[in-house]
């Protein structure tokens, strides 16, 4: 089927049923890797439509392992803070730090992620280094969400279909091509979060990705792409809310329509900073940065980057009435020590799970 669809891609968009067939073939180990890569490269060259991305996400979600989040938790907003990656700016793991802070502020956070792919350090890499309970069973994740208001869905445990898709993605990369899967990772959270702060590496991707989230049934979302300038003055974009320049925002609150706007960072009490101030390093460096922010040792630009993104996350989750209230709530959560305490509680929970597994 993939060969037929590859030929069709240039003439018309693929229907949902055709996407379902494509996913079936992509996940089939008997289909040659080259045939899969040809299909993905052809789709990327033509450009994926909103409907096609949504159909891929729907089909792959249906194949994911269900963590069976208890029904009573669904009465609350369940938040994911995640970026598509691909901005190539080597910042520290802002979204992971924001996720811990949001949980400390009382929000239920179900973070979904993986090892590094398009960034130097993936969220799973830094979660592992921080000692978070990231590589646990679906049942343990659901219980952690109930007890700690935080769980981490480690993608390989939930998406077995990806095992036979990864070689095709690597072949596409060797050909210098990105694929639809560069967008799909953040859309495939098996916990089906009701609220999302999603970072995109380009402003033009914000509205399409927001429409995909709408079609997937997400209740509240902001898709953001933040402007920055590098040391040479060239315009770049973070897959985060930017403390260094205007952020393109596409947001919705079901059943209301989608709104596109620009967020001016001057509304927040930010310090003077540069892109270099937000750089990270390897997993050990990034874990130390997060520790220093949560321990109140770093009160500089990195803390500001966390606060401005936490403001958006708390607003999206319905914990704050507006972004400024979100900033104040995030700042108070840090200064009170609750965020530091949340990291400690999660590390202790991870240790107990490991001990239980080896006893």
N, C-alpha and C positions, 0 to 999 in steps of 0.2 A: 504493500500500500504506500510506503514512503516514497518509492520511485514515482508513482503516479501523482502524489501530492506535490512532490518537488517540481514536477513539470507544470503543475497547475498554479503554483505560487505566484508566478509572474503575471498571471492574467486576472486573478480574482482572490479575494479573501477566503480563508478556509472556514467552513461551517463548524459548529460545535461537534457534530458527529464525526467530521473528518479529523478534528483535533483529538477526539477520543481514540480514533484508530491510530493516529500518529503516536500518541502516548503509549498505546499498547505495543506498537512496534519498537519504539525507543527503549522500552523496558524489557524487550525480548532479547535474551542473550544470543539467540540464533541469528538475528539480523546483523549483517556486517557493519562494523563500526564506520566504515567509509560511507555507507549508504545513509546512516544516521547523521553523520557530519554534513553530508551534501544537503540534506533536508534542512538542518538547522542553519547552515550558512546561507542557503537560498532565502529562508524566511527572514534572516537578519539583514540581508542585502536589500530586500524589498521593503522591510520595516514592518514590525508586528502591529496590528491594530489593537485597539482597546479590547474589542470583543475576542480576539484571538488570545491575548494574554489572560483574560478572564476565563476563557474556556480551558486553557492549559492549567491554570490555578485550580479551577473546579475539579478537573479530572484527577490531578495529582493529590489534591486534598482528599478525594474519595478513596484513594489508594493508601493514605497515611494510616498509621497506627493511632487509634483513638485513646487518649489518656484518661477518658471518662471523668472529666471534672464534675464534682458533685453538683447536683441541681441547685442547691441553696446558694452556691457561689455565683451562679449565673444571675442572681438577683442584683449583683453588683457589677459595675464596669470592671472588665478584666483587660488590662493594658499591656501592649507590647511597644517597646521603643527600639527601633531598628533602622539601619541604613541599608541601601542596596549595595554599598561599597562601590568601588570603581572611581572614587574621586582622586585617588593616587596622591593624596596630600600628606599621608603618614602622620595624622594626628593620633593622639592617644585614644583609648576606647571610651569615648564620651558617653555613648548610649548605655554601656554596661554600668558606668558610674551613676548615670541618671536613673537607671532601673532600680538599683539598690536604694538610692535616695527616695524614689517614689514609694517603694515598699515600706520604707521607714516612716513615710508621711501617712501611711494607712491605706494606700492603694493596692489592690490585688494585681500583681505583675506576673505575667506568663511570658518569659523571654524565650525566643526561638533563635537558634544560631548554630554556627559550625566553626570548624577550624579555619585558619586563614585561607582565602582563595584570591580575592582581588585586593586585599589590604595586607600589610606586613604582619598584623596580629589580629586573628579573628576573635570574636567574643568568647568562643569556647576556650581558646588558648589562654586568655586572661582570666576567665572564670576558673579554670583549672589551677592557674598559678595563685589566684586569690584564695583557693580552698573552698570555693562554692560547690554545692551539690549539683554538678552539671551532668554527670554521666550516670544517671540513676534510672530505675525502671519507670514506666508510665504510672503505675500505682503509687510509687514513692513521690513522683513529681506532683500528682494530684494532692497527696497528703501534705507535702511541703507548701503548696499553695494555700491550703486550708490553715495550716499552723503558722506559717511564716509570712504569708502574703507574697511569697516569691517562689517561683520555680523556673527551672531552665530546661527547655526541651532541646536536647542535643540531636540535631537533624538526622544523623545516620541511624539513630534508634527508631525514628518515626517514618522514614521514607525509604523503604527497601527498594523501591523502583529505581532510585538514583544509582544503585550499584552498577547497573548496566548502561547508564547514561553518561557517567563520568568519563569513560574513555572517548566518547564522541565529543564531549565538551573540550577535552584536552586536545583532540585533533583539530577542532575549530580554532582553538587558541594558537596552535602551531601555524595555522593558516592566516593568523592575524585577525581573526573574526571573533567578536563577542556573540552571544546567543541569547535567546529569550530567557534562558535560565539565570542570566545575570539580573534580571528583574524579578524572577519568580521566588527566589529564596525567602525574602521578607513577606511574601504573600501566602506562604504555606504553613504558617503556625498551626500545628495540629490541635491546639487548644481553642481555636476559633475565637481570638480575642474580640471583644466588642468595641474596644477603643485602641487606636494606633497613632503613634507619632512616627512617621516613615520619612527617612531622609533619601533624597534623590541626588545624583551627581550632576544633574543639569536642570535648569529652571523649566525647560520645555517638557520635561517628563512629569512635572508635578500634577498638572491637571489630568493627564491620561491615567496615571497611577491612582489618583483619587477616585476616578470613575470606576476603575477596576475594583477598588476596595468597596465602593458603593454596591457594585453588582454582586460582591461576595457576601454582602449582608453585614459588614462592619457598621456599627451604629454611629460612632463619632471618630473623626480622623482629621489629622493635619499631615499633608505631604509637603516637605520643605526642601529648599535648596538655597544655601547661604553663600553670598558673594564674599570673596576675599581677594587680596592681591599678594602675590609672592614677592620675594626680595627684589626681583627685577621690575616689579610694578605690573606684571601681567595679570589679567583677570582670571580667577579660578573660582570653583564652586565646591563648597563642602556639602556632604550629604548629612547635614545637621543645620540647626538654626545657627546663624553666624553672629558672633559678637563683634565682627570686624567690618560688616557692611550689610546692605539690605538683603533680606531673605524673601524669596518668592514662596508664597503659601497658597496651597489649594486645600480648602477645608469644607467639611460638611458635618451636619448633625441630623441624622435621619429623623423624620422624613423630609426635612428641608432640603432645598437645592444646594448645589455646590457653589462656593464663593472663592474667587481668586483675588489675592491682594499682595501687598508688599509690607513686610515688617521692618520698621526702622529701629535699629538697636539703640538709638539715642534715647528711647523712652525708658531705658534701664540705667541704673547707676554703675556703668561699666568703667573699668580702668583702661588707660591707654595701652594698647597691645598690638602685636604683629602676628602674622601667621606662624612665624618661627616659635612664638611663645606657646603654641598649641601642639607642637610636634611631640610625638612619642618616640618609642624605640622598639626593642624586642619585648617579648611577653613579660620579662622580669622588670624592665623599665616601666612599662605601662601599669603593671600591678603596683609598683612603688608609687607611681603618680596618683593612682586611685586611693591608695592608703593615705598618702600625704594630704589629699583633699578631705577625705572623711575624718582624718585625725586632726584637722584644723591646722596643720603645719603649713600648707600651701594656701595662701589667701590671695593669690595673684590671678593672672589671666586665665589659667586653667580652671580655677574655681568659678570664675565668671562664665566660662563656656558651659560648665555643668549647670550653673544656676539658670542661665537663659534657656537651655534646653529642658531643664526640669520644670521651669515655669510653663512651657508649652505642654509638657507631658501631664502635669497636674491639671491644667485647664482642660485638655482633651479627655482626661479621665473623670472630669466632673468634680474634682476635689477643690478646685479654685474657680471663682466666678469670672476671672479675667487673668490676663498674663501678668499684670503687676501683682495681683494677689498671689499668683502662683510663684513669682519670684520671692515674695516675702515668706511664703510657706516653705519654700525650698531652703531659703537662707536660715530660717528658724530651725528647720529639721537638722541641718548641718550643725549649727551653733549649739543646739541642745545636746548633741552627742548621740541622738537617736540613729542617725545614719551610720555612725561608727559602730554603735551597738547592733544594728541590723547585720552588718558584715560579720561581726563576731558570732552572732546567733546562727547565721547561715553556715559559717565555717564549722561551728560545733555540731550542727545538724549533719553536715557532711561526714564528719569524723565518726559520729555515732552510726551512720548508715554503713560506713566502711567496716567498722568493728562488728556490726551485726552480720555483715556479709561474710566475714572470715571466721566467725565463731561456730 
